[in-house]
Amino acid sequence: MKKVNVISRLLIFFAILIVINLIAEKLFFRLDFTEDKRYTLSEATKQTLQGLEDVITITAYFTEDLPPQLLSTKKDFESLLIEYETLSGGNVMYKFINPNESAQQENEAQQNGISPVIINVTESDQVKQLRAYLGATLQMGEQTESIPVIQPGSGMEYELTTSIKKLAITDKPKIAFVQGHGEPSLNEMAQLHRQLSVMYDPEAFTITDTTTIPVYYKALVIINPVDTIPENHFQKIENYLQSNGSLFIAYSNVTGELSQGVLRATPEIGLSNWLQSKGISLGKMFIIDANSASIGVQQRQGPFVINTQVKFPYFPIIGDFADHPVSEGLESLLLPLVSPVIAQADSLMSVTILAQTSENSGLVSSPVYIDINKQWALSDFRDEPQPVAIALEGKIGNASQARMVVVSNGDFIVNGAGQNAQQLNPDNVNFASNIIDWLSDDTGLIDLRTKGITNRPLKQLEDGERAVIKYANVFAPILLVLIYAFIRKQRYLKKKQNWLQGNY
């Protein structure tokens, strides 16, 4: 009888294990305790996967024997694909291929846009180079997308979801970038153009005397014009706004010639006056901020000329953002040579300050002659935080229901062209992309785009506060040890006294 009971209990136990495994296959989950929730899929990803109407096949090209620092990337990517497959209801399928196994598979990977990464590997006290593959291709029907290198961390989900969106979206909404007044071309905003192309069809649009701005544009973008804008062009912009259009303006009302050491206000081209008629004021004073970027300066020391990094308060690093979809997840913007932008809200129009400088800010009237050797102190920054980006919603001018975002710097998303092209701060591009998402009433990718913790700027302290903290770090541990030693000695003396008195 006892033997039968044992067998029955074992059968029940194994049956429970089988049922739990079957349920676990259908209800995949994991606990995520990371601050940026990098192992939790965003709502944008879930909506994308649940909205798939066709099967997407993902081929992951990963080298089999990866070094330990890259092996976790492969495991994380495989776990991510399992979640994608589960949430998509089978519309996402995947397989792994090791291109290093044969020349045919290596050629296949390279033809699909996956190039090897050269990695140094230490084996038997010798450094060897390994041709490693860490990419993937996605295919839906005849369409394909490739991810040449899988980036570890939260960027992995963004790359994968945006690649799926590129395949799944057949009719992308259009975004117009105004040209004809000296604005930078789309090629000169390569990072922004590439990021917007996931969800939109960005195209250049030249306003002429005979054309009207089509209402099918989800947003109109004006980036740093330098030539005078005719009055009738502003009228066409107003007509577009009156048709429930949205407008994004990034314009520098101040500029600088750093090589000549002078900063000044830009000539009036009509844009500042037009904004003023809408209740939006662009200042002509330079903002300085103790929380700023550095610039490279050549300094002579004896017979040598060396490059040194010098803090430049005219290049503020912005870290104070509003609780708004546009600024969701942002951590720092770099806005060189910027002025304040101000608008007054009323009962028909709401105004949100999207970004502003730190508490240690100041204003300097133009023109400014730069003294690169100036020793800045916190006493130079005695003005309140200055707004540098605002969002307006409601009645704007004659438009009864419109949206507009104004940033008082037009260079923050311009890479430049040719040899002058530069890589931008990622959050600068994210900020501009978020603005267009909000203006287009499509905020699905904002959370995913800015997912991840990349920067934690230090709080600016007065010299006296820094000195207190420095000396406290030196003497506080010593003081604690002395206090502990004093307490131990007192307890020992008390115990000794008790023994002498016969109190055991």
Secondary structure, 3 states (H helix, E strand, C coil): CHHHHHHHHHHHHHHHHHHHHHHHHHCCCCCCCCCCCCCCCCHHHHHHHHCCCCCEEEEEEECCCCCHHHHHHHHHHHHHHHHHHHHCCCCEEEEEECHHHCHHHHHHHHHCCCCCEEEEEEECCEEEEEEECEEEEEEECCEEEEECCCCCCCHHHHHHHHHHHHHHCCCCCEEEEEECCCCCCHHHHHHHHHHHCCCCEEEEEECCCCCCCCCCEEEEEEECCCCCCCHHHHHHHHHHHHCCCEEEEECCCEEEECCCCEEEECCCCCHHHHHHHCCEEECCEEEEECCEEEEEEEEEECCEEEEEEEEEEEEEEECEECCCHHHCCCCCEECCCCCCEEECCCCCEEEEEEEECCCCEEEEECCEECCCCCCCCHHHCCECCCEEEEEEEEEECCEEEEEEEEECCCCCCCCCCHHHCCCCCHHHHHHHHHHHHHHCCCCCCHHHHCCCCCCCCCCCCCHHHHHHHHHHHHHHHHHHHHHHHHHHHHHHHHHHHHHHCCCC
